[in-house]
């Protein structure tokens, strides 16, 4: 299946996810992950703010920019301090935001696995009895995937940080990192379905790579939803995993209208 076709499926499945949620009144499955997500992102912003304030004050004092006698040096130190604050806050919030989605995935792994399974039941009619042993296995596997993806994304982040000093590459590196971030987030959402289909981690990696457009699109819409004030934080995690589950079935069965 072509990259564009995969990408189109990844976008369209969010519409299918909304139809499924409305049709089966799955709002409880939407609101609980949303509340957890909302509380987590508030904690991350608070942590980022205080860490940023502490770090910038330390740097400003270390460079001796806090006090100057002359007006010119005072103005110069104020400007330098301002740019230091911007750089530190930008770096910390980027790092926290990068880690945020993985923290969300690890904390909400049991809930997201249940939502994916519930979605599968509604699509296929298959009934999955609650099995604590299987749920623990799903959580362990999900967290392994999360840690694997976190390590790889951090590796790419540091690589492109150093490459950003090279002309042209430095301009496009933020875009490349964003695409990588979307890919790995979509990967984590897709793997809940892959595990249920008895794919090994290696097979899941291959499936996602072969359908990278789908994974990138799933992550892209997740990030776009986060831009919607409050509402986006509430619906993004559940919509993302439901859309991923629907998309896996569409790709696996090569059907496009099975929800109709």
ZIFENPE-V364562 format. One line per field, one symbol per residue. ss: DSSP state (a for helix, b for strand, c for the rest). psi: psi as a letter, one per 40 degrees, with the letter a starting at -180 (. if undefined). burial: b if it has 9 or more other C-alpha atoms within 8 Angstrom, else e. A space follows every 50 residues. Layout:
ss: ???
psi: ???
burial: ???
This chain:
ss: ccaaaaaaaaaaaaaaaaaaaaaaccaaaaaaaaaaaaaaaaaaaaaaaa aaaaaaaaaaaaccccccccaaaaaaaaaaaaaaaaaaaaaaaaaaaaaa aaaaaaacaaaaaaaaaaaaaaaacccccccaaaaaaaaaaaaaaaaaaa aaaaaaaaaaaaacccccaaaaaaaaaaaaaaaaaaaaaaaaaaaacccc aaaaaaaaaacaaaaaaaaaaaaaaaccccaaaaaaaaaaaaaaaaaaaa aaaccccccc
psi: hiddddddddddeddddddddddeffdddddddddddddddddddddddd ddddddddddddefedhididddddddddddddddddddddddddddddd dddddddeddddddddddddddddeihhihhddddddddddddddddddd ddddddddddddeeehiddddeddddddddddddddddddddddddefhi dddddddddefdddddddddddddddehhdddddeddddddddddddddd ddefiefee.
burial: eebebbbbbbbebbebbbebbbeeebeebbbebbbbbbebbeebbeebbe bbbebbeebbbeeebeebeeeebbeebbebbeebbeebbeebbeebbbbb bbebbbebbbebbebbbebbbebeeeeeeeeeeebeebbeebbebbbebb eebeebbeebbebbeeeebbeebeeebebbbbbbbbbbbbbbbbbeeebe eeebeeebeebbbbbbbbbbbbbebbebeeebbbbbbbbbbbbbbbbbbb eeeeeeeeee
